[in-house]
Every structure is written in structure tokens, then in C-alpha cells.
Amino acid sequence: LKRFGPSHFECRLTPIGDPTMVVEWLHDGKPLEAANRLRMINEFGYCSLDYQVAYPRDSGVITCRATNKYGTDHTSATLIVKDEKRIVEESQLPEGRRGLQQIEELERMAHEGALIGVSEEVKEKQKPEIVLFPEPARVLENETARFRCRVTGYPQPKVNWYLNGQLIRKSKRFRLRYDGIYYLDIVDCKTYDSGEVKITAENPEGMIEHRVKLEIQQREDFRSVLRRTHEPRPEYGIQEPGKPLFEVIKVEKPPEIKHKELVKLKRAERITHEKVSEETEELRSKFKRRTEEGYYEAISAVELKTRKRDEAYEEMLRKKKEELLHWTKELTEEQKRILLEEGQLTIPSFKPDRIGLSPSMEAPKIFERIQSQTVAEGDEAHFRLRVVGKPDPECQWFKNGVKVERTDRMYWYWPEDNVCELVIRDVTADDSASIMVKASNVAGETSSHAFLLVQAKQLIHFTEDLQDVTAKEKDTMATFECETSEPFIKVKWFKDGIEIHSGNKYRMHSDRKVHFLSVLTIDMNDAEDYSCVL
């Protein structure tokens, strides 16, 4: 090819996904040195080398060498770059031509010596060394923090970035690049990213690390700016010296009233009426929280005595009722007729007395409140309330403040003790409302509120699919990410068809439309198919 033109080499490599595989590109048997104009790719068995700009010195044998724990293989091709005499490379000095000839002679001798077996100089091994240190960064929230570092050493050191002790992997927020200099870009910084950024470089000769600070400043709230605005002051014109700043208006004196009428007020007495409370001392002591030692033991004893007294009273009423019924049954028809004529036999009527509170009664208390829900149009909505009280409370349901009437589509029932559940079938957009439930008995009442939001059914799909991730055993973390067409969508993660949940091994979180799955502490058992399901 011609000088300054691009050049492309590619090959296929197996096995795919071998974590021990190492791929190297060589030029005339020597490793290619990193440069901005070189681009190397090794993904899923596809290896390529691109020269964005090729020079005559790049002419030679290009070799791709792959090595794993089972052996080594390589493939080679020849690159020839034609030199076009567009630039004057000859020296302008009189003795420059002789020096150039000497250099050419030395190069020719070195090349011939390599052909006849002259040993080449082996590059000296060197432990990693940071020659360009990253600098501390201070950025505003939601902006990008950038770090760069240059590392030297032979063999080529492995460089890793860490944020607050966590290994950084290439993702949507963390961008890693290398063109002879290692770059780290943290996009859309959050306040919780503040901390320490560490870079480590390691090869068989040694290891080195360097730490810098990352500070995320919170954006200023606009309300504080409004609070500091100055109120406009009234502008006064230039006044003459000695003249007041205000205008004096002369007011005429009102005519005097000759005859004045005096009204004498009588002294009024204030009468107060004492408000009579319907609560008794026993009731107030029952519902008032006490902290005295032994109070709850005393309450338990009082409740036990009261329960026994109530049971004895009910037993007495039952016996009286049986006696009355027995006495009524013993009378014959003739005796009843005679007593009716004399007016001595009357049918007893029971008038219920006013219900009074007793210490054994308890006002309703909610243990599980109803929760707000967002459901799709046509689905069912369930609101569940767990309430306890003595006697058992009754529940009333309200929608936007209007009492709900029981129908086939909207009804409530008690699926278990102390649990009342409201069911709304085939919900529509008109069912979006505020839902309230009121639980009450003779001792009191309580309520709980929630909201029902009905959304029209939408076709949700993935706008960015999952990508295969390659990690090494004992790595800290491997992350999968995908993106949906709508935000705040609940997704499920599966490993080889079995649903997995967040815990010590897996971490799941979502950021609006983007959903992440992180697999922690990588081992060989984690090499499976992972999927995300809406």
C-alpha cells in the first residue's frame, strides 16, 4: 500500500471464551509498541489489527500469536509500504550525505547479521512504574470526572481502576480507554461517588499503585439564590439641603361638639359552665400509657377479675332466662286464660340498655396498612388491611370520600382472622382514585389511606439487549445491563432458566430505564446463560 494509507489484518481464533488465552501482535518477531495509530481488537474469536496511518518503517512480517495453558499458535502476513518521495528527507548539510550512508550501511549489516543467526538484544524486564500520575478531581454533580495515567514496564503491566475499593468495569457510566495512556471517565457523577480513586499496575516483576481524591460538589439550590435577592429600594429624588423627605399636609381642625352624650355601661358577669366528661377514671387509666413498675401486671389481674365477673353475670342471666321460660311452659292454657283476664300475666319485653365501655374493650389498631398500587387497565386491584380490636371491628371502604357499595365487580371480604381485603375487578381509568378504609367498634375507630393508579396497557420492549460478559475466576464483580422502552419497569432476572434474587451473590438495581445485574466473587459455577424478563 501507499505511504500514509490505512492497513487492516484480521484472523479467527478458537476456542472462544477461554479466560487463559493471551493474544499478541508482533512486527518482525518483536511485540508491537502501543501507538495512537494502532487499534487491536480481540472479541469472541475475532482478532484484528488496524494501522490508521502506515509508514515505510512498518514494512515487515506481521504475526498474530495466541497462547493458553495448552499451547501456542500463530499466523503471519507481510506488509509492504511504498515510499512516495513527497517529503525531502535528505540532510541540507554538506556532510549530511556521508552520515546518512553510514546509517544505511549499519542497518544493512544489522539486517544481514539477523539472517545468519546473530542474536538480537532482548529487552530488559522492568517492574511497573507510573510516569504520568492522575490528578485529583473536583466536579459538580451530574458532570463527568476524568483521570489519566501512563504506566511503563516490561512485560506489559495489567492496569486496574478502583472507586472506593470497588473494581471498575467498563460500562455505561464508567468508560475505560487506552492509547498508550490509560483513561478513566466517570459519566453523570453522583454524590455517593465521592471518595478515593485508585489505579494499580502489576506484572511478574512487581506491583505499584497510586491514589487520588474525587470530590463531587452538590449543585446549588435555586431557592437559596432567590432567598438572597435584594429587594428594590424606593428611589428618592435629590432633596434640597434642610428640606424634609416627607410632605407636610395641613389638616383643618374639626368643629367642637358642644353636646356630648354619655352612655354608662353596666358591669357584666362572666358565667362559665364546666364541661362534663363522659370518660370515667377507669376508662382513662385503661387507655393512658403508664410507666410505673408492675402496672401491666395489675392491668392483667384487673382484666382477669373483670372477665370472671362478666362471665358470672352472663351465667346468672342465662339461668334467669331458663327459669322464666320454664315457669311459662309449666302454665296450662286454662291458667294462662285466667291470668290474662285478671291482668296478672304479661309478656316480658327486654329494652336494651345503652352500651357502656368496659376495661376489656380495645379500640381498633392497624397492624398492616393498605398500600398504594399502580395496575394496568383490565387487571385486578387488591387492598389488604390487618386490624385488631375488641369487639371485632367493622370495615367501611371509601373511594374519593364516597362510601363504596358492594357489587360483583367491587367487593370486600375477610380471607382470614383480622384481615379485610377489598377487590376491584376489571379496573378502568375511572377507577384511579384515593382509597380509604375505616375500621370501627364501640371503643373507637381508625383509618388508612392509599392511592390507586390505573395505566393504559403499553407495549414494552428492550431498546438495548444484554451483552456477553467475559470475566476471570476470583474477579470481584461482573455486571450485565439492559434498557427498556419505558422507565420504572419491574424486571426479573434468570440464571439458566431459574429465577435469581438479590442477596450476597447477586445485586440488582435499576436507574429509570436501565437495569443492572451484578454477579459478585466470580467462580467457574457462574459460567451460565443469564436473561432479563419483563
Disulfide bonds with the S-S distance in Angstrom:
none
